[in-house]
Amino acid sequence: MTERPDPRKELLRQMKAIRDRMNPKLVERAKLAVFGKVPYDSDAAKEAVGHFLDARDDGGAFRRKLERALKEEGATLDLEPEVPAAKGTAAAAPVPPKPRRGGRVT
């Protein structure tokens, strides 16, 4: 008589194989979601804030107000990525901003 494999061990083996094929970031997001924490993508959040600020029609007044408030809290409004400094240069030059559309996209 042939012995059947333990179904629990087989199921655990299959679950491990699935986890090994998954993106580790996706697994981490799922773990956080189970505990009621909402993970977010900081790059997407920065882009959304940039679009919001660019769409305002106040000549940059709200952006300056936001920058001042963040500075008082010890944070900065870092929306544009910086290019690493080349050897021999003093500081990194900011990357020119991408053109952004204002208003609704339909």
GROMACS elastic network, one bead per residue, 0.5 to 0.9 nm:
[ bonds ]
;  ai    aj funct       b0    kb
    4     7     6  0.83625   500
    5     8     6  0.86715   500
    5     9     6  0.76099   500
    5    10     6  0.70257   500
    6     9     6  0.54249   500
    6    10     6  0.63171   500
    6    11     6  0.87329   500
    7    11     6  0.60295   500
    7    12     6  0.85628   500
    8    11     6  0.50796   500
    8    12     6  0.61566   500
    8    13     6  0.85459   500
    9    12     6  0.50682   500
    9    13     6  0.60930   500
    9    14     6  0.86207   500
   10    13     6  0.50504   500
   10    14     6  0.62375   500
   10    15     6  0.86651   500
   11    14     6  0.50808   500
   11    15     6  0.61620   500
   11    16     6  0.86170   500
   12    15     6  0.50419   500
   12    16     6  0.61308   500
   12    17     6  0.85803   500
   13    16     6  0.51948   500
   13    17     6  0.62488   500
   13    18     6  0.87618   500
   14    17     6  0.50712   500
   14    18     6  0.62801   500
   14    19     6  0.87107   500
   15    18     6  0.51199   500
   15    19     6  0.62025   500
   15    20     6  0.85969   500
   16    19     6  0.50668   500
   16    20     6  0.60878   500
   16    21     6  0.87327   500
   17    20     6  0.51501   500
   17    21     6  0.65137   500
   17    22     6  0.89673   500
   18    21     6  0.52846   500
   18    22     6  0.64659   500
   19    22     6  0.51477   500
   19    23     6  0.81301   500
   19    24     6  0.82919   500
   19    27     6  0.76120   500
   20    23     6  0.80803   500
   20    24     6  0.83866   500
   21    24     6  0.88315   500
   22    25     6  0.85375   500
   22    26     6  0.71099   500
   22    27     6  0.70263   500
   23    26     6  0.52867   500
   23    27     6  0.65432   500
   23    28     6  0.89041   500
   24    27     6  0.50710   500
   24    28     6  0.62456   500
   24    29     6  0.86808   500
   25    28     6  0.50650   500
   25    29     6  0.61919   500
   25    30     6  0.86352   500
   26    29     6  0.50847   500
   26    30     6  0.62137   500
   26    31     6  0.86802   500
   27    30     6  0.51153   500
   27    31     6  0.62724   500
   27    32     6  0.87755   500
   28    31     6  0.50803   500
   28    32     6  0.63043   500
   28    33     6  0.86460   500
   28    39     6  0.89552   500
   29    32     6  0.51637   500
   29    33     6  0.61495   500
   29    34     6  0.87252   500
   29    37     6  0.88540   500
   29    38     6  0.80953   500
   29    39     6  0.60610   500
   29    40     6  0.86431   500
   30    33     6  0.50339   500
   30    34     6  0.62867   500
   30    35     6  0.89777   500
   30    39     6  0.88675   500
   31    34     6  0.52652   500
   31    35     6  0.68698   500
   31    37     6  0.87570   500
   32    35     6  0.53979   500
   32    36     6  0.65369   500
   32    37     6  0.51387   500
   32    38     6  0.67328   500
   32    39     6  0.67459   500
   33    36     6  0.50091   500
   33    37     6  0.52311   500
   33    38     6  0.59380   500
   33    39     6  0.72751   500
   34    37     6  0.74199   500
   35    38     6  0.88505   500
   40    43     6  0.89069   500
   40    44     6  0.81136   500
   40    45     6  0.76442   500
   41    44     6  0.53746   500
   41    45     6  0.62539   500
   41    46     6  0.87759   500
   42    46     6  0.61074   500
   42    47     6  0.85649   500
   43    46     6  0.51265   500
   43    47     6  0.62352   500
   43    48     6  0.86561   500
   43    79     6  0.88558   500
   44    47     6  0.50468   500
   44    48     6  0.61599   500
   44    49     6  0.86908   500
   45    48     6  0.50662   500
   45    49     6  0.62411   500
   45    50     6  0.85418   500
   46    49     6  0.51805   500
   46    50     6  0.60984   500
   46    51     6  0.86446   500
   46    78     6  0.79498   500
   46    79     6  0.56859   500
   46    80     6  0.85282   500
   47    51     6  0.61741   500
   47    52     6  0.85852   500
   47    79     6  0.71937   500
   47    80     6  0.89359   500
   48    51     6  0.51188   500
   48    52     6  0.61693   500
   48    53     6  0.86427   500
   49    53     6  0.61068   500
   49    54     6  0.84897   500
   49    79     6  0.79369   500
   50    53     6  0.51740   500
   50    54     6  0.60139   500
   50    55     6  0.84982   500
   50    79     6  0.64360   500
   50    80     6  0.86601   500
   50   100     6  0.86720   500
   51    54     6  0.50993   500
   51    55     6  0.60505   500
   51    56     6  0.88143   500
   51   100     6  0.67343   500
   51   101     6  0.76877   500
   51   102     6  0.73546   500
   52    55     6  0.52385   500
   52    56     6  0.66210   500
   52   102     6  0.84320   500
   53    56     6  0.54433   500
   53    57     6  0.87869   500
   53    60     6  0.77549   500
   53    62     6  0.74691   500
   53    63     6  0.63187   500
   54    57     6  0.79725   500
   54    60     6  0.81561   500
   54    63     6  0.87985   500
   54   100     6  0.73404   500
   54   101     6  0.82228   500
   54   102     6  0.68468   500
   55   100     6  0.85670   500
   55   101     6  0.76847   500
   55   103     6  0.62785   500
   56    59     6  0.77519   500
   56    60     6  0.75717   500
   56    62     6  0.78755   500
   56    63     6  0.89411   500
   56   102     6  0.82905   500
   57    60     6  0.76268   500
   57    61     6  0.89710   500
   58    61     6  0.56689   500
   58    62     6  0.69818   500
   59    62     6  0.81900   500
   59    63     6  0.88581   500
   60    63     6  0.51763   500
   60    64     6  0.62715   500
   60    65     6  0.86849   500
   61    64     6  0.52039   500
   61    65     6  0.62002   500
   61    66     6  0.86398   500
   62    66     6  0.60656   500
   62    67     6  0.85080   500
   63    66     6  0.50784   500
   63    67     6  0.60883   500
   63    68     6  0.85840   500
   63    77     6  0.88903   500
   64    67     6  0.50053   500
   64    68     6  0.61017   500
   64    69     6  0.86243   500
   65    68     6  0.51416   500
   65    69     6  0.62526   500
   65    70     6  0.86556   500
   66    69     6  0.51465   500
   66    70     6  0.61293   500
   66    71     6  0.85002   500
   66    77     6  0.78570   500
   67    70     6  0.51500   500
   67    71     6  0.60271   500
   67    72     6  0.86628   500
   67    75     6  0.85851   500
   67    76     6  0.66147   500
   67    77     6  0.58680   500
   68    71     6  0.50614   500
   68    72     6  0.62975   500
   68    73     6  0.88241   500
   68    76     6  0.87532   500
   69    72     6  0.52091   500
   69    73     6  0.65617   500
   69    74     6  0.88517   500
   69    75     6  0.86415   500
   70    73     6  0.50858   500
   70    74     6  0.62685   500
   70    76     6  0.56588   500
   70    77     6  0.69696   500
   71    75     6  0.52706   500
   71    76     6  0.58163   500
   71    77     6  0.83283   500
   72    75     6  0.74862   500
   73    76     6  0.86568   500
   75    78     6  0.89265   500
   77    80     6  0.88705   500
   78    81     6  0.75249   500
   80    94     6  0.70917   500
   80    95     6  0.67854   500
   80    96     6  0.79315   500
   80    97     6  0.66227   500
   81    94     6  0.67335   500
   81    95     6  0.62492   500
   81    96     6  0.89458   500
   81    97     6  0.87617   500
   82    85     6  0.87653   500
   82    92     6  0.64855   500
   82    93     6  0.63996   500
   82    95     6  0.55748   500
   83    86     6  0.88306   500
   83    92     6  0.57325   500
   83    93     6  0.60086   500
   83    94     6  0.60853   500
   83    95     6  0.61817   500
   84    91     6  0.81897   500
   84    92     6  0.54332   500
   84    93     6  0.77493   500
   85    88     6  0.82373   500
   85    89     6  0.62634   500
   85    90     6  0.73048   500
   85    91     6  0.56315   500
   85    93     6  0.72011   500
   86    89     6  0.57475   500
   86    90     6  0.84904   500
   86    91     6  0.83467   500
   86    92     6  0.76796   500
   87    90     6  0.84725   500
   89    92     6  0.77717   500
   93    96     6  0.89803   500
   94    97     6  0.85535   500
   95    98     6  0.87744   500
   97   100     6  0.84242   500
  101   104     6  0.83475   500
  101   105     6  0.82007   500
  102   105     6  0.83672   500
